[in-house]
């Protein structure tokens, strides 16, 4: 990441991953042979206060659910 705020974004990404693990949202498992993973992407947003100052750097992992197959994934 080449942003001036790269360190803040990285910290926010780490917090998001910890939150997902803590809440039991997902778990890491072995991928069955012949199967593909469901893709995901990071979404970045700067949250601002009413006066326009930066409140925090918010990061979410979003799964591309449209690539899932019914009763398979």
Gaussian input, Z-matrix of N, CA and C with variables (Angstrom, degrees):
# hf/3-21g

backbone

0 1
 N
 C     1     B1
 C     2     B2     1     A1
 N     3     B3     2     A2     1     D1
 C     4     B4     3     A3     2     D2
 C     5     B5     4     A4     3     D3
 N     6     B6     5     A5     4     D4
 C     7     B7     6     A6     5     D5
 C     8     B8     7     A7     6     D6
 N     9     B9     8     A8     7     D7
 C    10    B10     9     A9     8     D8
 C    11    B11    10    A10     9     D9
 N    12    B12    11    A11    10    D10
 C    13    B13    12    A12    11    D11
 C    14    B14    13    A13    12    D12
 N    15    B15    14    A14    13    D13
 C    16    B16    15    A15    14    D14
 C    17    B17    16    A16    15    D15
 N    18    B18    17    A17    16    D16
 C    19    B19    18    A18    17    D17
 C    20    B20    19    A19    18    D18
 N    21    B21    20    A20    19    D19
 C    22    B22    21    A21    20    D20
 C    23    B23    22    A22    21    D21
 N    24    B24    23    A23    22    D22
 C    25    B25    24    A24    23    D23
 C    26    B26    25    A25    24    D24
 N    27    B27    26    A26    25    D25
 C    28    B28    27    A27    26    D26
 C    29    B29    28    A28    27    D27
 N    30    B30    29    A29    28    D28
 C    31    B31    30    A30    29    D29
 C    32    B32    31    A31    30    D30
 N    33    B33    32    A32    31    D31
 C    34    B34    33    A33    32    D32
 C    35    B35    34    A34    33    D33
 N    36    B36    35    A35    34    D34
 C    37    B37    36    A36    35    D35
 C    38    B38    37    A37    36    D36
 N    39    B39    38    A38    37    D37
 C    40    B40    39    A39    38    D38
 C    41    B41    40    A40    39    D39
 N    42    B42    41    A41    40    D40
 C    43    B43    42    A42    41    D41
 C    44    B44    43    A43    42    D42
 N    45    B45    44    A44    43    D43
 C    46    B46    45    A45    44    D44
 C    47    B47    46    A46    45    D45
 N    48    B48    47    A47    46    D46
 C    49    B49    48    A48    47    D47
 C    50    B50    49    A49    48    D48
 N    51    B51    50    A50    49    D49
 C    52    B52    51    A51    50    D50
 C    53    B53    52    A52    51    D51
 N    54    B54    53    A53    52    D52
 C    55    B55    54    A54    53    D53
 C    56    B56    55    A55    54    D54
 N    57    B57    56    A56    55    D55
 C    58    B58    57    A57    56    D56
 C    59    B59    58    A58    57    D57
 N    60    B60    59    A59    58    D58
 C    61    B61    60    A60    59    D59
 C    62    B62    61    A61    60    D60
 N    63    B63    62    A62    61    D61
 C    64    B64    63    A63    62    D62
 C    65    B65    64    A64    63    D63
 N    66    B66    65    A65    64    D64
 C    67    B67    66    A66    65    D65
 C    68    B68    67    A67    66    D66
 N    69    B69    68    A68    67    D67
 C    70    B70    69    A69    68    D68
 C    71    B71    70    A70    69    D69
 N    72    B72    71    A71    70    D70
 C    73    B73    72    A72    71    D71
 C    74    B74    73    A73    72    D72
 N    75    B75    74    A74    73    D73
 C    76    B76    75    A75    74    D74
 C    77    B77    76    A76    75    D75
 N    78    B78    77    A77    76    D76
 C    79    B79    78    A78    77    D77
 C    80    B80    79    A79    78    D78
 N    81    B81    80    A80    79    D79
 C    82    B82    81    A81    80    D80
 C    83    B83    82    A82    81    D81
 N    84    B84    83    A83    82    D82
 C    85    B85    84    A84    83    D83
 C    86    B86    85    A85    84    D84
 N    87    B87    86    A86    85    D85
 C    88    B88    87    A87    86    D86
 C    89    B89    88    A88    87    D87
 N    90    B90    89    A89    88    D88
 C    91    B91    90    A90    89    D89
 C    92    B92    91    A91    90    D90
 N    93    B93    92    A92    91    D91
 C    94    B94    93    A93    92    D92
 C    95    B95    94    A94    93    D93
 N    96    B96    95    A95    94    D94
 C    97    B97    96    A96    95    D95
 C    98    B98    97    A97    96    D96
 N    99    B99    98    A98    97    D97
 C   100   B100    99    A99    98    D98
 C   101   B101   100   A100    99    D99
 N   102   B102   101   A101   100   D100
 C   103   B103   102   A102   101   D101
 C   104   B104   103   A103   102   D102
 N   105   B105   104   A104   103   D103
 C   106   B106   105   A105   104   D104
 C   107   B107   106   A106   105   D105
 N   108   B108   107   A107   106   D106
 C   109   B109   108   A108   107   D107
 C   110   B110   109   A109   108   D108
 N   111   B111   110   A110   109   D109
 C   112   B112   111   A111   110   D110
 C   113   B113   112   A112   111   D111
 N   114   B114   113   A113   112   D112
 C   115   B115   114   A114   113   D113
 C   116   B116   115   A115   114   D114
 N   117   B117   116   A116   115   D115
 C   118   B118   117   A117   116   D116
 C   119   B119   118   A118   117   D117
 N   120   B120   119   A119   118   D118
 C   121   B121   120   A120   119   D119
 C   122   B122   121   A121   120   D120
 N   123   B123   122   A122   121   D121
 C   124   B124   123   A123   122   D122
 C   125   B125   124   A124   123   D123
 N   126   B126   125   A125   124   D124
 C   127   B127   126   A126   125   D125
 C   128   B128   127   A127   126   D126
 N   129   B129   128   A128   127   D127
 C   130   B130   129   A129   128   D128
 C   131   B131   130   A130   129   D129
 N   132   B132   131   A131   130   D130
 C   133   B133   132   A132   131   D131
 C   134   B134   133   A133   132   D132
 N   135   B135   134   A134   133   D133
 C   136   B136   135   A135   134   D134
 C   137   B137   136   A136   135   D135
 N   138   B138   137   A137   136   D136
 C   139   B139   138   A138   137   D137
 C   140   B140   139   A139   138   D138
 N   141   B141   140   A140   139   D139
 C   142   B142   141   A141   140   D140
 C   143   B143   142   A142   141   D141
 N   144   B144   143   A143   142   D142
 C   145   B145   144   A144   143   D143
 C   146   B146   145   A145   144   D144
 N   147   B147   146   A146   145   D145
 C   148   B148   147   A147   146   D146
 C   149   B149   148   A148   147   D147
 N   150   B150   149   A149   148   D148
 C   151   B151   150   A150   149   D149
 C   152   B152   151   A151   150   D150
 N   153   B153   152   A152   151   D151
 C   154   B154   153   A153   152   D152
 C   155   B155   154   A154   153   D153
 N   156   B156   155   A155   154   D154
 C   157   B157   156   A156   155   D155
 C   158   B158   157   A157   156   D156
 N   159   B159   158   A158   157   D157
 C   160   B160   159   A159   158   D158
 C   161   B161   160   A160   159   D159
 N   162   B162   161   A161   160   D160
 C   163   B163   162   A162   161   D161
 C   164   B164   163   A163   162   D162
 N   165   B165   164   A164   163   D163
 C   166   B166   165   A165   164   D164
 C   167   B167   166   A166   165   D165
 N   168   B168   167   A167   166   D166
 C   169   B169   168   A168   167   D167
 C   170   B170   169   A169   168   D168
 N   171   B171   170   A170   169   D169
 C   172   B172   171   A171   170   D170
 C   173   B173   172   A172   171   D171
 N   174   B174   173   A173   172   D172
 C   175   B175   174   A174   173   D173
 C   176   B176   175   A175   174   D174
 N   177   B177   176   A176   175   D175
 C   178   B178   177   A177   176   D176
 C   179   B179   178   A178   177   D177
 N   180   B180   179   A179   178   D178
 C   181   B181   180   A180   179   D179
 C   182   B182   181   A181   180   D180
 N   183   B183   182   A182   181   D181
 C   184   B184   183   A183   182   D182
 C   185   B185   184   A184   183   D183
 N   186   B186   185   A185   184   D184
 C   187   B187   186   A186   185   D185
 C   188   B188   187   A187   186   D186
 N   189   B189   188   A188   187   D187
 C   190   B190   189   A189   188   D188
 C   191   B191   190   A190   189   D189
 N   192   B192   191   A191   190   D190
 C   193   B193   192   A192   191   D191
 C   194   B194   193   A193   192   D192
 N   195   B195   194   A194   193   D193
 C   196   B196   195   A195   194   D194
 C   197   B197   196   A196   195   D195
 N   198   B198   197   A197   196   D196
 C   199   B199   198   A198   197   D197
 C   200   B200   199   A199   198   D198
 N   201   B201   200   A200   199   D199
 C   202   B202   201   A201   200   D200
 C   203   B203   202   A202   201   D201
 N   204   B204   203   A203   202   D202
 C   205   B205   204   A204   203   D203
 C   206   B206   205   A205   204   D204
 N   207   B207   206   A206   205   D205
 C   208   B208   207   A207   206   D206
 C   209   B209   208   A208   207   D207
 N   210   B210   209   A209   208   D208
 C   211   B211   210   A210   209   D209
 C   212   B212   211   A211   210   D210
 N   213   B213   212   A212   211   D211
 C   214   B214   213   A213   212   D212
 C   215   B215   214   A214   213   D213
 N   216   B216   215   A215   214   D214
 C   217   B217   216   A216   215   D215
 C   218   B218   217   A217   216   D216

   B1=1.4426
   B2=1.5344
   B3=1.3085
   B4=1.4534
   B5=1.5244
   B6=1.3206
   B7=1.4550
   B8=1.5305
   B9=1.3127
   B10=1.4621
   B11=1.5281
   B12=1.3269
   B13=1.4597
   B14=1.5297
   B15=1.3098
   B16=1.4639
   B17=1.5295
   B18=1.3015
   B19=1.4658
   B20=1.5337
   B21=1.3292
   B22=1.4653
   B23=1.5256
   B24=1.3432
   B25=1.4610
   B26=1.5229
   B27=1.3295
   B28=1.4631
   B29=1.5206
   B30=1.3277
   B31=1.4639
   B32=1.5246
   B33=1.3293
   B34=1.4598
   B35=1.5307
   B36=1.3304
   B37=1.4689
   B38=1.5324
   B39=1.3248
   B40=1.4678
   B41=1.5255
   B42=1.3275
   B43=1.4584
   B44=1.5229
   B45=1.3191
   B46=1.4675
   B47=1.5285
   B48=1.3288
   B49=1.4645
   B50=1.5285
   B51=1.3180
   B52=1.4677
   B53=1.5213
   B54=1.3195
   B55=1.4592
   B56=1.5265
   B57=1.3268
   B58=1.4637
   B59=1.5278
   B60=1.3201
   B61=1.4688
   B62=1.5305
   B63=1.3372
   B64=1.4701
   B65=1.5261
   B66=1.3304
   B67=1.4615
   B68=1.5276
   B69=1.3140
   B70=1.4614
   B71=1.5218
   B72=1.3266
   B73=1.4538
   B74=1.5220
   B75=1.3137
   B76=1.4591
   B77=1.5200
   B78=1.2758
   B79=1.4601
   B80=1.5187
   B81=1.3041
   B82=1.4584
   B83=1.5293
   B84=1.3171
   B85=1.4660
   B86=1.5216
   B87=1.3214
   B88=1.4600
   B89=1.5219
   B90=1.3110
   B91=1.4579
   B92=1.5279
   B93=1.3330
   B94=1.4677
   B95=1.5306
   B96=1.3084
   B97=1.4519
   B98=1.5310
   B99=1.3190
   B100=1.4507
   B101=1.5154
   B102=1.3265
   B103=1.4792
   B104=1.5124
   B105=1.3266
   B106=1.4537
   B107=1.5265
   B108=1.3182
   B109=1.4599
   B110=1.5243
   B111=1.3203
   B112=1.4534
   B113=1.5256
   B114=1.3065
   B115=1.4622
   B116=1.5209
   B117=1.3176
   B118=1.4590
   B119=1.5176
   B120=1.3265
   B121=1.4577
   B122=1.5223
   B123=1.3273
   B124=1.4520
   B125=1.5220
   B126=1.3431
   B127=1.4637
   B128=1.5264
   B129=1.3278
   B130=1.4579
   B131=1.5271
   B132=1.3460
   B133=1.4636
   B134=1.5286
   B135=1.3105
   B136=1.4594
   B137=1.5208
   B138=1.3208
   B139=1.4669
   B140=1.5248
   B141=1.3241
   B142=1.4598
   B143=1.5224
   B144=1.3221
   B145=1.4643
   B146=1.5298
   B147=1.3199
   B148=1.4629
   B149=1.5249
   B150=1.3388
   B151=1.4687
   B152=1.5285
   B153=1.3300
   B154=1.4577
   B155=1.5175
   B156=1.3274
   B157=1.4623
   B158=1.5258
   B159=1.3173
   B160=1.4614
   B161=1.5201
   B162=1.3315
   B163=1.4637
   B164=1.5214
   B165=1.3626
   B166=1.4565
   B167=1.5243
   B168=1.3145
   B169=1.4538
   B170=1.5182
   B171=1.3117
   B172=1.4648
   B173=1.5264
   B174=1.3269
   B175=1.4567
   B176=1.5206
   B177=1.3144
   B178=1.4649
   B179=1.5191
   B180=1.3166
   B181=1.4604
   B182=1.5212
   B183=1.3124
   B184=1.4539
   B185=1.5266
   B186=1.3251
   B187=1.4624
   B188=1.5210
   B189=1.3053
   B190=1.4685
   B191=1.5292
   B192=1.3292
   B193=1.4597
   B194=1.5071
   B195=1.3173
   B196=1.4612
   B197=1.5183
   B198=1.3444
   B199=1.4700
   B200=1.5352
   B201=1.3420
   B202=1.4545
   B203=1.5257
   B204=1.3369
   B205=1.4420
   B206=1.5332
   B207=1.3204
   B208=1.4528
   B209=1.5383
   B210=1.3272
   B211=1.4713
   B212=1.5262
   B213=1.3124
   B214=1.4580
   B215=1.5202
   B216=1.3301
   B217=1.4562
   B218=1.5138
   A1=107.67
   A2=117.16
   A3=120.87
   A4=113.71
   A5=117.86
   A6=121.98
   A7=110.45
   A8=115.24
   A9=120.84
   A10=109.45
   A11=116.26
   A12=122.58
   A13=112.47
   A14=118.06
   A15=122.21
   A16=112.38
   A17=116.95
   A18=120.57
   A19=111.18
   A20=116.59
   A21=120.67
   A22=110.96
   A23=117.35
   A24=121.06
   A25=110.63
   A26=117.01
   A27=121.16
   A28=110.70
   A29=116.98
   A30=121.28
   A31=110.53
   A32=116.93
   A33=121.50
   A34=110.91
   A35=117.55
   A36=121.63
   A37=110.22
   A38=116.48
   A39=120.77
   A40=110.83
   A41=116.95
   A42=121.13
   A43=110.97
   A44=117.40
   A45=121.37
   A46=110.77
   A47=116.95
   A48=120.48
   A49=110.98
   A50=117.30
   A51=120.97
   A52=110.90
   A53=116.62
   A54=121.52
   A55=110.93
   A56=116.85
   A57=121.01
   A58=110.94
   A59=116.52
   A60=120.62
   A61=110.90
   A62=116.51
   A63=121.87
   A64=111.56
   A65=116.78
   A66=121.40
   A67=113.06
   A68=117.35
   A69=120.50
   A70=112.81
   A71=116.56
   A72=122.02
   A73=111.80
   A74=116.32
   A75=120.29
   A76=108.70
   A77=115.35
   A78=120.61
   A79=108.29
   A80=115.64
   A81=121.11
   A82=108.74
   A83=116.33
   A84=121.98
   A85=109.51
   A86=115.26
   A87=120.95
   A88=108.62
   A89=116.32
   A90=121.33
   A91=108.39
   A92=117.91
   A93=120.11
   A94=110.85
   A95=115.46
   A96=120.85
   A97=110.44
   A98=115.89
   A99=121.20
   A100=114.75
   A101=118.04
   A102=122.17
   A103=110.12
   A104=116.11
   A105=122.77
   A106=108.62
   A107=115.81
   A108=119.69
   A109=109.86
   A110=116.11
   A111=121.45
   A112=105.61
   A113=117.32
   A114=121.32
   A115=111.89
   A116=114.22
   A117=120.86
   A118=108.43
   A119=115.16
   A120=119.76
   A121=109.04
   A122=116.14
   A123=122.72
   A124=109.11
   A125=116.51
   A126=122.34
   A127=106.97
   A128=116.16
   A129=122.37
   A130=109.67
   A131=116.07
   A132=120.21
   A133=109.11
   A134=115.48
   A135=120.71
   A136=106.78
   A137=116.49
   A138=122.03
   A139=108.06
   A140=115.81
   A141=120.39
   A142=110.98
   A143=114.75
   A144=121.40
   A145=108.28
   A146=116.73
   A147=121.35
   A148=112.10
   A149=116.64
   A150=119.78
   A151=112.94
   A152=117.19
   A153=121.30
   A154=115.26
   A155=117.64
   A156=120.27
   A157=110.02
   A158=115.91
   A159=120.87
   A160=109.82
   A161=115.37
   A162=120.82
   A163=109.83
   A164=114.96
   A165=119.53
   A166=110.09
   A167=114.01
   A168=121.80
   A169=107.29
   A170=117.02
   A171=121.96
   A172=109.06
   A173=115.42
   A174=121.76
   A175=108.75
   A176=116.92
   A177=122.66
   A178=109.64
   A179=115.22
   A180=120.97
   A181=106.25
   A182=116.46
   A183=121.62
   A184=108.47
   A185=115.43
   A186=120.30
   A187=108.72
   A188=115.30
   A189=121.12
   A190=108.12
   A191=114.91
   A192=122.22
   A193=114.67
   A194=117.86
   A195=120.63
   A196=112.20
   A197=116.35
   A198=119.18
   A199=112.29
   A200=116.65
   A201=120.35
   A202=110.84
   A203=114.96
   A204=120.60
   A205=108.32
   A206=116.43
   A207=122.36
   A208=110.62
   A209=115.34
   A210=125.35
   A211=113.69
   A212=116.31
   A213=119.57
   A214=110.78
   A215=116.75
   A216=121.63
   A217=110.66
   D1=131.15
   D2=-175.04
   D3=-108.07
   D4=5.66
   D5=-178.86
   D6=-66.99
   D7=152.04
   D8=174.29
   D9=-60.62
   D10=-30.92
   D11=-178.17
   D12=-96.66
   D13=21.42
   D14=-174.92
   D15=-55.03
   D16=-40.39
   D17=-179.33
   D18=-63.86
   D19=-39.50
   D20=178.66
   D21=-68.38
   D22=-40.62
   D23=177.68
   D24=-64.05
   D25=-43.02
   D26=179.87
   D27=-62.23
   D28=-42.67
   D29=177.58
   D30=-60.65
   D31=-42.64
   D32=179.66
   D33=-65.76
   D34=-37.99
   D35=177.27
   D36=-63.26
   D37=-43.16
   D38=178.16
   D39=-61.92
   D40=-41.14
   D41=178.91
   D42=-64.22
   D43=-39.48
   D44=178.83
   D45=-63.82
   D46=-43.99
   D47=179.50
   D48=-64.31
   D49=-41.60
   D50=177.62
   D51=-62.97
   D52=-40.82
   D53=179.06
   D54=-62.58
   D55=-43.22
   D56=178.94
   D57=-62.67
   D58=-42.55
   D59=178.92
   D60=-66.48
   D61=-44.92
   D62=-178.40
   D63=-61.15
   D64=-40.00
   D65=-177.72
   D66=-83.74
   D67=-1.02
   D68=179.06
   D69=67.04
   D70=27.95
   D71=-178.10
   D72=-65.59
   D73=-34.43
   D74=-179.50
   D75=-153.90
   D76=165.05
   D77=175.22
   D78=-140.63
   D79=150.33
   D80=-179.44
   D81=-82.73
   D82=127.75
   D83=179.96
   D84=-135.15
   D85=164.79
   D86=175.26
   D87=-71.42
   D88=137.54
   D89=177.51
   D90=-80.91
   D91=123.58
   D92=178.93
   D93=-59.49
   D94=147.01
   D95=-178.78
   D96=-59.73
   D97=136.71
   D98=179.28
   D99=82.69
   D100=2.94
   D101=-178.35
   D102=-105.13
   D103=154.25
   D104=176.16
   D105=-111.23
   D106=151.46
   D107=176.71
   D108=-78.80
   D109=157.12
   D110=172.39
   D111=-84.93
   D112=124.81
   D113=-175.82
   D114=-69.32
   D115=158.06
   D116=177.21
   D117=-142.62
   D118=170.48
   D119=176.13
   D120=-150.07
   D121=160.38
   D122=176.74
   D123=-91.78
   D124=139.23
   D125=175.32
   D126=-118.41
   D127=125.69
   D128=-175.80
   D129=-111.93
   D130=137.37
   D131=178.07
   D132=-149.40
   D133=136.33
   D134=174.95
   D135=-93.71
   D136=117.06
   D137=177.35
   D138=-85.98
   D139=132.26
   D140=-178.29
   D141=-117.84
   D142=150.56
   D143=174.33
   D144=-77.12
   D145=172.03
   D146=-179.45
   D147=-59.35
   D148=-30.51
   D149=-178.91
   D150=-85.97
   D151=2.81
   D152=175.88
   D153=94.01
   D154=-6.03
   D155=177.84
   D156=-74.92
   D157=152.02
   D158=-179.73
   D159=-70.30
   D160=124.25
   D161=177.48
   D162=-87.12
   D163=-48.78
   D164=177.64
   D165=-169.10
   D166=166.84
   D167=176.17
   D168=-100.13
   D169=117.78
   D170=-174.05
   D171=-108.20
   D172=131.75
   D173=-179.54
   D174=-130.24
   D175=138.35
   D176=177.13
   D177=-131.76
   D178=146.62
   D179=170.60
   D180=-97.00
   D181=125.86
   D182=-178.06
   D183=-118.63
   D184=126.24
   D185=178.58
   D186=-87.69
   D187=136.92
   D188=179.95
   D189=-82.54
   D190=77.51
   D191=-174.87
   D192=-60.45
   D193=-23.49
   D194=179.96
   D195=-64.05
   D196=-16.01
   D197=-179.91
   D198=-90.33
   D199=-3.08
   D200=179.20
   D201=-74.76
   D202=153.27
   D203=176.06
   D204=-112.75
   D205=133.41
   D206=-177.10
   D207=-57.53
   D208=133.06
   D209=179.69
   D210=62.44
   D211=15.41
   D212=179.22
   D213=-119.78
   D214=-46.87
   D215=-177.19
   D216=-99.69

